[in-house]
Amino acid sequence: MPTVFVCDDEADILRYLDKLLSANGYQVETFLRGNELLKRVKASDAAECDVILQDVRMPDMDGLQVLKHLRSERPDVPVVIMTAHGTIDDAVQAIKLGAYDYITKPFPKEKLLTVLDRLLDHHRLANENLMLRKELQRGTGRSETMVFRSACFREVYDLTLQVASSDANILILGESGTGKELIASTIHANSPRAGKPYISLNCAALSDTLLESQLFGHVRGAFTGAVINQKGLVEEADGGTLFLDEIGDVSPTVQAKLLRVIQEKDFIAVGSTRPRKVDVRFVAATNKDLVNEVRDGRFREDLYYRLNVITVNLPSLRERREDIEPLARHFLDIYTAKMKKEVHDFEDEALAMLMDYDWPGNVRELENVMERAVILARSNTITAALLPIGRRRETVAALHGAAPLVALDEVERQHIKAVLKRTGFHKSRTAEILGISRKTLDRKIVEFGLNAGRAE
């Protein structure tokens, strides 16, 4: 239930608004004085406030002065100014001071409720956008632990360290779940830019409009809901590294803007006309064949060559089987510590199952399997019964008789189908279990002919 603070020096107005807003699903707190409101806003539990209705004429202090203090104390809480003495000057001044809107008494209740509904929608979207940005941004400049034993991944790791010292743009290629972001963060952490921002963005997770705004920022009024100027990730990554995952899913419009940043070292925020200079190193990744994407006209050839100065090809987990056991033990250590459980080892049969499975979801799938196994473990050992991968292999084997070799696409199809069935065709949950984006899952469902509503 959204909370509204209402400040007005007329008790009758407060009683009316309290009754009106409470009847329409709001929790209301009322104040007769500006100082009372400011004192309440400073209280530790005032974070629950979602919007403030503030009268412009107050006996103890001017409402615009109250607004200044509110914007200083709680810039995240939108304020709507109310007045019975509405003038253009007051309205302009209130907006300049940061008020979301300005409403003149007497106002129809429908108008007030419409303003509040619209404001709370914008406020909710802004908060979701902020949370998303926090998830997208990685500011530590440190890479996670790389675990490997295989010679093929040793070559990748050595190349990663070698190219990190340069300032060239890097294109990382590999299947979903092979660790492309880990390579990107390692490149940044070992580069001369290590002390500057490292920002990661999954391009496939956002709509074209939101992706453009996230990358380049926007100015106030650029579109509905753009109530303040917002810096983009390109600007926030200035001096550092911007990692663009799933670059193959970017629209032609955003591709053109990215090309400008790489070539001209400047960008233009959404709704603005003023270019801004930046110094950013780009690391991009995709599981698509960009050569085919370029040939078919879905990806700009000039952008491809700008990004692909150096290519890092990541092997799939089935191509580096020597790494399965050390990775499984690594994830076992992580999740036993996280869940405070005493699980120390694997049964021989369980370890053999891990080694024998083809891992269509790669390292991400292995991590998910280990997390599940630790959660379900009742002893200090991971048993074969805790691993769902045996049932996946049996399903595929049943379709192909005793044939020892199975097409990789069919393995992936059966794996996705099994997870869809287990979740009741809940796509978001399925994508989470598989370690892929919802957009990628939708594409796989179409590609493998898994009809919506049932995994056939």
C-alpha positions, 0 to 999 in steps of 0.5 A: 500500500503506497504511503502519502504524506499530506501537509496543509494548514487547514484541518478540514483539507487534511481530513478530506484528503485523509478520507479520500486517499484512504478510500482509494488504497493509500496509507496517509499521514497528515501534518499541519505545519511544514516543520512537522513534515520535515521532522517526520521525513528525517525520521528513520522509518520515513523511507516508507513514504512514496509521495508528498502533497505539500501546500504552498502557503504555510503559517510557519514557513513558506511551502517552497522553502519546505520543498527545498528542504524536502528535495535536499533530505529526500530527493527520491520522494516526489512532491506535488505542490497544492495551492489555493493561490495558484500563479504561474510564477509559483508553478514555475518556481515549484517545478524549478525546485524539483516538484513533480507537479502542481495542482490548484485548489479546489481540485476535483478528486479525479484529477488528484487521483490521476496525478498520484496514479501517474506519479507512482507509476513513474516512481515505481519504474524509476526505482526498478530502473535504479535497481536494474542499473545496480545489478548491471554495474560492476564497480569493483574492477576485480575478477572472479576466480578462474578454475581450470585444468585443461590445456585448451582453457589455459590457452584462453586464459593466457590470451586473456592476460596478453590482450588485457594490457592493450586498449583494443576492443575485444569480442568474446565468442562462445556458447551461453554459460561458458563464462564470457563475463568472467573473461571480460572482468578479467580483461578489465582487472588486468588492464591499465583501466583497472582503477576505473569503472567496469560496467556490464550490460546484458543487451538481450535483457532489455527492450530497444528503448530501455537499452538505448536509455541505459546506454546513452542516458536521457534528458528530462522530458525526452519521453514519458516518465523522464522527469530528471536527467539520467546518465547512461552507462557509456558515460559512467564507464568513462575511463574504464571498460563497458562489457556488452553481453549478447551484442548480437541481439542489439537493434540496428538503431542502437548499433549505429549509436554504438558505432559512433561512440567507438569511432568518434569517442562521443555520444548524444543522450536521448532527447539531447543534441549536445555530443559528450566526449568519453573514453571507453574500452568496449568488450563485447560477447555473443553466442551468435555467429556474427559473420552470418549475422553480418551476411544476412544484414542483421548486424552492421559490418563496420561495427563488427570490425570495430568490436572484433579487433581481437577475438577470444573464443571460449570452448564449451564445457564438453570440450574441456572435460578435465575442468568439470571436476575442479569446477564442480568442487569449486561450486560445492565449496561456494554453496556449502559455505553460503548455506552453512552445510557440511557437504564435502565430497561426491559419491563415485557414481555422482562424479562419473555422472558429472563427467559423462554429461555433455552440459549443453548449458555449460558452466552455468548449468553445472553451477545450477546443478551443484547449487540444487544438489547442495540444497537437497543434500541430507548427508555430507556427500553429493549422491547420484540421486541429487543430480537431475542430469541422469534423467536428462540423458536417459530421456535422450537415450530412449529417443535414440535407442542404444545409439551412443552418440546424440546430436547436441541440438537434440540434447539441448532440446530435451533438456529445455523440454524437461525443465519446461515440464518440471516448471509447468511451462513457467518460462521465467522460472525455466530460463532461470534454471537453465541460466539463460535470458527469457528472450533466448528461451523464447527463441529456443522454444520456437527453434525446437518446436516446443509449443506454448503451454506444453513441452511436447 
